[in-house]
Amino acid sequence: MNSQQAKEFIGRYTGPNVRSFVKPSHLEELSPLLEVHIEAIEVRKDEFHEMEGGKAYMPRKETLDKFAAAAGVSYNQAAESTRLEGEGCYVGRSQAMVMGPDGKMIFGSACEYEFDVQTRTEEMELNGKADWNNKDQYGRPGKIAYTPLELKKELVNFRKVGRQRANTGARNRATVSILGMPTGIRNLFTKDDKADAVRVFLFSRIIINAKNEFVMNRMLDGIAGNTAALFGPATAGQIAAPARTPDPAAGARPAEDQTTSADDDELDFGGAAPAAEADQAEAARNALRDYIASGVLSQQQISVVQPAVDNPATPLEGPGSLMYYLDLCKKQEEARKRRAS
């Protein structure tokens, strides 16, 4: 969508139950090769961790994943790591990135998250475990002390998952950082809100404008590359137009008339070239249909060739063209014959 359409979409979502994390730079005039996409995500109260006794709410890992997908967040693999410091202390590191309004990738801060198994166990001992047999007036469980055996089991479990927890925590921090979102969102819900209470979050991301002719051509080049990976590289090829039967009534032209004299002002082509090209395209389609029905192609290869045959806009020549696929089919047939012999 363009800038005006994006603003109209955002205008549909107003009120205290809406949180907008749309980047203002995404609503400016963009290059014709790019466009902005706005997405509205509905989330429930039970998709957040309650903080400070219900004063703030932190999105869960799966909730952050939805936010990241809506905002077009990806991660710099070169900055991803998890290391062990001391005994049982894992430190994860991650860096998020998004496409900017100029089409270049914008990198967020490199974030770290520490997971110390001993500290986590001590924290659990201090907080106690949930006692669902004794709930408060809001339906939240009370607290009961852990036994020494339970704490020992939790310590072992933390050692098993410590590395992954550190990695996940770092990635979550990197996501929150690049979204410009606080760790805990205040006044998002109230204590009286039920678990299925819904709030709406708005996010924006920059995407490639696939309607642009230049972008479409580049995408076709990419498709041709994938096809070459299936069939092998293609070479230029050409099929002859169907032979035309001469009209006996027209008679043969005398030999002396078959050359152009100096008195000829202009040759009359009579639209023969476009007709020949259309005939060649139809002949190529028929040949491809024969290959599809012959059993020479695999199902995966058919899934690539069939759309090109069915699409009337598929060109006769060039990357991703009818001739391109026909040449690949011929090579596939020859390869099968060689293997059979």
PEGI-V728909 format. One record per pair of residues at least 12 apart in sequence whose ideal C-beta (glycine too) atoms are under 10 Angstrom apart, sorted by the first residue. I is the first residue (numbers start at 1). J is the second residue. If there is no record, write none. Layout:
i = (I:I)
j = (J:J)
//
This chain:
i = (1:1:1:1:1:2:2:2:2:2:2:3:3:3:3:3:3:3:4:5:5:5:6:6:6:6:6:6:6:6:7:7:7:7:8:9:9:9:9:9:9:9:9:10:10:10:10:10:10:12:12:12:13:13:13:13:13:14:15:16:16:16:17:17:17:17:17:17:17:18:18:18:18:18:19:19:19:19:19:19:19:19:19:19:20:20:20:20:20:20:20:21:21:21:21:21:21:21:21:21:21:21:22:22:22:22:22:22:22:22:22:23:23:23:23:23:23:23:23:23:23:23:23:24:24:25:25:25:25:25:25:26:26:26:26:26:26:26:26:26:26:26:27:27:28:29:30:30:30:30:30:31:31:31:31:31:31:32:32:32:32:32:32:33:33:33:33:33:33:33:33:34:34:34:34:34:34:34:34:34:34:34:35:35:35:35:35:35:35:36:36:36:36:36:36:37:37:37:37:37:37:37:37:38:38:38:38:38:39:39:39:39:39:39:39:39:39:39:39:40:40:40:40:40:41:41:41:41:41:41:41:41:41:41:41:42:42:42:42:42:43:43:43:43:43:43:43:43:43:43:43:43:44:44:44:44:44:44:44:44:44:45:45:45:45:45:45:45:45:45:45:45:46:46:46:46:46:46:47:47:47:47:47:47:47:47:47:48:48:48:48:48:48:48:49:49:49:50:50:50:50:51:51:51:51:52:52:53:53:53:54:54:54:54:54:54:54:54:55:55:55:55:55:55:56:56:56:56:56:56:56:56:57:57:57:57:57:57:57:58:58:58:58:58:58:58:58:59:59:59:59:59:59:59:59:59:59:60:61:61:61:61:61:63:63:64:64:64:64:64:64:64:64:65:65:65:66:66:67:67:67:67:67:67:68:68:68:68:68:68:68:68:68:68:68:69:69:70:70:70:70:70:70:71:71:71:71:71:71:71:71:71:71:71:71:71:72:72:72:72:72:72:72:72:73:73:73:73:73:73:73:73:73:73:73:73:74:74:74:74:74:74:75:75:75:75:75:75:75:75:75:75:76:76:76:76:76:76:76:76:76:77:77:78:79:79:79:79:79:79:79:79:79:79:79:80:80:80:80:80:80:80:80:80:81:81:81:81:81:81:81:82:82:82:82:82:82:82:82:82:82:82:82:83:83:83:84:84:84:85:85:86:86:87:87:87:87:88:88:88:88:88:88:88:88:88:88:88:89:89:89:89:89:89:89:89:90:90:90:90:90:90:90:90:90:90:90:90:90:90:90:90:91:91:91:91:91:91:91:91:91:91:92:92:92:92:92:92:92:92:92:92:92:92:92:92:92:92:92:92:93:93:93:93:93:93:93:93:93:93:94:94:94:94:94:94:94:94:94:94:94:94:94:94:94:94:94:95:95:95:95:95:95:95:95:95:95:96:96:96:96:96:96:96:96:96:96:96:96:96:97:97:98:98:98:98:98:99:99:99:99:100:101:101:102:103:103:104:106:106:107:107:108:108:108:108:108:108:108:108:109:109:109:109:110:110:110:110:111:111:111:111:111:111:111:111:111:111:112:112:112:112:112:113:113:113:113:113:113:113:113:113:113:114:114:114:115:115:115:115:115:115:115:115:115:115:115:116:116:116:117:117:117:117:117:117:117:117:117:117:118:118:118:119:120:120:120:120:120:120:121:121:121:121:121:121:121:121:121:121:122:122:124:124:124:124:124:124:125:125:125:125:125:125:126:126:127:127:127:128:128:128:128:128:129:129:129:129:129:129:129:129:129:129:130:130:130:131:131:131:132:137:138:138:139:139:139:140:179:179:181:181:185:185:188:217:217:217:219:220:220:220:220:220:220:221:221:221:222:222:223:223:223:223:223:224:224:224:224:224:224:224:225:225:226:226:227:227:227:227:227:227:227:227:227:228:228:228:230:230:230:230:230:230:230:230:230:231:231:231:231:231:231:231:231:231:231:231:231:231:231:232:232:232:232:232:233:233:233:234:234:234:234:234:234:234:234:234:234:235:235:235:235:235:236:236:236:236:236:237:237:237:237:237:237:237:237:237:238:238:238:238:238:238:238:239:239:239:239:239:239:239:239:239:239:239:240:240:240:240:241:241:241:241:241:241:241:241:241:242:242:242:242:242:242:244:244:277:277:278:280:280:280:280:281:281:281:281:281:281:281:281:282:282:283:283:283:284:284:284:284:284:284:284:284:284:284:284:285:285:285:285:285:285:285:285:285:286:287:287:287:287:287:287:287:288:288:288:288:288:288:288:288:288:288:288:289:289:289:289:290:291:291:291:291:291:291:291:291:291:292:292:292:292:294:294:295:296:296:296:296:296:296:296:296:297:297:297:297:297:297:298:301:301:301:301:304:304:304:305:305:305:305:305:305:306:307:308:308:308:308:308:308:309:309:309)
j = (35:36:37:38:207:27:29:30:35:36:209:26:27:28:29:30:35:36:27:35:36:38:22:26:27:35:36:37:38:204:22:27:36:38:38:22:36:37:38:39:40:202:204:22:27:38:40:202:204:38:40:202:38:40:200:201:202:200:200:187:188:199:42:188:189:197:198:199:200:40:199:200:201:202:41:43:181:185:188:199:200:201:202:203:38:40:200:201:202:203:204:41:67:70:71:179:180:181:201:202:203:204:36:38:39:71:201:202:203:204:205:36:71:98:100:101:106:179:180:203:204:205:206:101:204:100:101:102:106:204:206:38:71:72:98:99:100:101:203:204:205:206:101:204:101:101:101:102:103:206:209:101:102:103:206:209:212:209:211:212:213:214:215:103:208:209:210:212:214:215:218:99:100:101:102:103:206:207:208:209:212:215:206:207:208:209:210:211:212:101:204:205:206:207:209:70:71:72:203:204:205:206:207:70:202:203:204:205:66:67:69:70:71:72:201:202:203:204:205:70:200:201:202:203:63:66:67:69:70:71:199:200:201:202:203:66:198:199:200:201:57:59:60:63:66:67:188:197:198:199:200:201:63:189:193:194:195:196:197:198:199:57:188:189:190:193:194:195:196:197:198:199:60:63:194:195:196:197:59:60:62:63:64:66:195:198:199:60:63:184:185:188:189:199:61:63:184:140:184:189:191:183:184:185:186:184:186:138:140:191:138:140:188:189:190:191:192:193:184:186:187:188:190:191:182:183:184:185:186:187:188:189:184:185:186:187:188:189:199:172:176:181:182:183:184:185:188:172:175:176:179:181:183:184:185:188:201:172:168:169:171:172:175:172:201:168:171:172:173:175:176:179:181:171:172:175:201:203:175:176:179:181:201:203:96:98:171:172:174:175:176:178:179:203:205:203:205:179:201:202:203:204:205:96:98:175:178:179:180:181:201:202:203:204:205:206:97:98:99:203:204:205:206:207:96:97:98:99:108:171:174:175:178:179:203:205:96:97:98:99:105:178:94:95:96:97:108:170:171:174:175:178:94:95:96:97:105:107:108:110:174:94:95:95:93:94:95:96:97:107:108:110:111:170:174:92:93:94:95:110:167:170:171:174:93:94:110:112:166:167:170:94:112:113:115:162:163:164:165:166:167:168:170:112:163:166:162:163:166:114:116:116:118:116:117:118:159:115:116:117:118:119:120:121:155:158:159:162:114:115:116:117:118:119:162:166:113:114:115:116:117:158:159:161:162:163:164:165:166:167:169:170:112:113:114:115:116:163:166:167:169:170:111:112:113:114:115:162:163:164:165:166:167:168:169:170:171:172:173:174:110:111:112:113:166:167:170:171:173:174:108:109:110:111:112:113:166:167:168:169:170:171:172:173:174:175:177:107:108:109:110:111:170:171:174:177:178:108:109:110:111:171:172:173:174:175:176:177:178:179:174:178:178:179:204:205:206:205:206:207:208:206:204:206:206:206:208:206:178:206:174:178:173:174:175:176:177:178:179:180:173:174:177:178:170:173:174:177:169:170:171:172:173:174:175:176:177:178:166:169:170:173:174:165:166:167:168:169:170:171:172:173:174:166:169:170:158:161:162:163:164:165:166:167:168:169:170:158:162:166:154:155:156:157:158:159:160:161:162:165:155:158:159:158:154:155:157:158:162:165:146:151:152:153:154:155:156:157:158:159:151:155:146:150:151:154:155:158:145:146:148:150:151:154:145:146:143:145:146:142:143:144:145:146:141:142:143:144:145:146:147:150:151:154:142:143:144:143:144:145:144:191:191:192:191:194:195:191:201:203:201:203:199:201:201:318:319:320:320:314:315:318:319:320:321:318:319:320:319:320:304:307:308:319:320:318:319:320:321:324:325:328:319:320:304:320:301:304:305:308:319:320:324:325:328:319:324:328:297:298:300:301:303:304:305:328:332:297:298:301:304:305:324:325:327:328:329:330:331:332:335:327:328:331:332:335:327:328:331:319:321:323:324:325:326:327:328:330:331:324:327:328:330:331:317:318:323:324:327:284:317:323:324:326:327:328:330:331:280:284:316:317:323:326:327:279:280:281:283:284:287:316:322:323:326:327:276:279:280:283:272:275:276:277:278:279:280:282:283:276:279:280:282:283:286:276:279:316:317:316:316:317:322:323:312:314:315:316:317:321:322:323:316:322:316:322:326:308:309:314:316:317:321:322:323:324:325:326:308:309:310:312:314:316:322:325:326:309:309:322:323:325:326:329:330:305:306:308:309:314:322:323:325:326:328:329:305:306:309:310:329:305:309:325:326:328:329:330:332:333:305:306:309:329:329:333:336:329:330:332:333:334:335:336:337:325:328:329:332:333:336:332:325:328:329:332:320:325:328:322:325:326:328:329:332:325:320:320:321:322:324:325:326:322:325:326)
//
